Amino acid sequence: MKKLLLYFLFSTAVFAQQKQVTTSIDTTKNKIGAEFKLTLKTNVDTLSKVVFPNAKSLGALEVIQSYPIDTIRKNDRYELIKKYGLTQFDSGKYTIPSIKILINNKAFLSDSLKVEVANVQVDTLKQKMYDIKDIVPANEGMGNWWKYILVLLLLVGSGAFIYWYLKIRQKKQIEKEIYKTPIEKATSLLNNLEKKELWQHGEVKAYYSELTDIVRNYIEEAIEIPAMESTTSELIESLKIASQKKKMKLSQETIDNLFMVLKQADLVKFAKSKPLDFEITEDRKKIERSIITLDKSIPVVIENNDEMLLNEMQRQEQLKRELQKKKKARIMTAAGVIVGLVFGILIFLVTTKGFDYVKDNILGSQTKELLEGDWIKSEYGNPIVRIETPKVLKRVDLTKSLPKNGMALIKEMQSFAYGSLIDNFYVMVSTLHFKQQTQIDLDKSLDGALQSMEAQGAQNMIVKKEDFETKEGIKGLKGFGTFAQINSNSQSSTKLYYEVLIFSQDGGLQQIIIVHEEGDKYANEISERILNSVELQNTKQ
């Protein structure tokens, strides 16, 4: 009986050693595409190394998710739990094979499991069937919703950038604040630190960091030792050496107090120590007393009057330069804020209204202003040309530009114009009488007008002709087309559109020239309105 019992206990112990991996699954039957969640558990000591496989499929099932390993500590052992998400897109019965797990480089196998994947049943008799619906057009009113989101993000981003920039500038200005002496700087910074109330709001680490930075900066500037780069022990040792060289009278209590606060700060910053409120207050007082004691112990070097005067002049000059820098920085900051706001508004308008809207209404369009301004209807020349224009045409003298032999034939010439060929819009009305009654060829007159434009810089001129008739029934010739105008200053080329009207009455000539930039929709409307308003005095009546 004892032998049988011993055999049973031995067999159980061996089985327990071999059965280190347990296998389970949340369900053995699921629908197509649904997830089976396979769970593997093993119980090992804290020094064991366990490796679960990283497989893409287990048998005929696809691994869609490999979950992180959960670890549960049970006394001196760990229970490791690994889960796999499995699925299959074909119906049928499948076997999840045994999985090999390595425990301390020794292979152990999980149990194999059988699962079933079932079809999704669709009852077409009970389920109502519907016709395919027509395509519904999208609501165009919200078609540009992304533009508003983009503009909102740009404005928020611009505001955040401006706020960040101002805070950085403000911080730098505080850091660059000029103090007469290191003790004045340290005292001011200590007072500013108390006003922040860092440790009262739970920011003890930040409080001690600033507190120790203040005293280290003071020691580095006043005693001239590398305090910011030294550890606490190195700083105290350097301070002792410097005090001997400079013949500073420092008590051991002052050095000990400084050492204790610096050590306390190290514990707070690196060991996450949390001193009590009264300890924090006492440390602050110790730092202040240490700085004052150190400052009083520094020997005073008496300078002669010339050196003192020179130093004071240098200090005043430095102060003046710093004030100028601050003033310039404030101006640049204000300019940056204004530019940022203007830029943000322009982006918003371009995105919501379009670039043409911004160009015409914000940046400004001269031809748009001319079109929408007050128009003037007036009479020019002899025979009279009655015409409506956005601006009054001023008298100009063109006789100087004509050859002498041409002027000998002309009895009277009057010209009126607004703008020039290099402006956004140009209009000219010209009338002339010849000394002798002659038959005028309108084609040749038009060619002469175009040659005059070429003499003023028009290049690559394209010419088209057609008949033109006024409201009064007076017939004339219209020439129109494009040409290139070269800017003599920038050497840039602009394509311009022109229209020329030529009329001949009673041995005289009446001429209207309009020139503007090609593609300018407002200039096109101005030109059309001018031509529709042309009225000529009929000399035969």
Secondary structure, 3 states (H helix, E strand, C coil): CHHHHHHHHHHHHHHHHHCCEEEEECCCEEECCCCEEEEEEEEEECCCCEECCCCCEECCEEEEEECCCEEEEECCEEEEEEEEEEECCCCEEEEECCCEEEECCEEEECCCEEEEEECCCCCCCCCCCCCCCCCCCCCHHHCCHHHHHHHHHHHHHHHHHHHHHHHHHHHHHHHCCCCCCHHHHHHHHHHHHHHHCCHHHCCHHHHHHHHHHHHHHHHHHHCCCCCCCCCHHHHHHHHHHHHHHCCCCCCHHHHHHHHHHHHHHHHHHHCCCCCCHHHHHHHHHHHHHHHHHHHHHCCCCCCCHHHHHHHHHHHHHHHHHHHHHHHHHHHHHHHHHHHHHHHHHHHHHHHHHCHHHHHHHHHHCHHHHHHHCCCEEEEECCCCEEEEECCCCEEECCHHHCCHHHHCCEEEEEEEEECCCCCCEEEEEEEEEECCCCCCCHHHHHHHHHHHHHHCCEEEEEEEEEEEECCCCCEEEEEEEEEEEECCCCCCEEEEEEEEEEEEECCEEEEEEEEEECCCHHHHHHHHHHHHCCEECCCCC
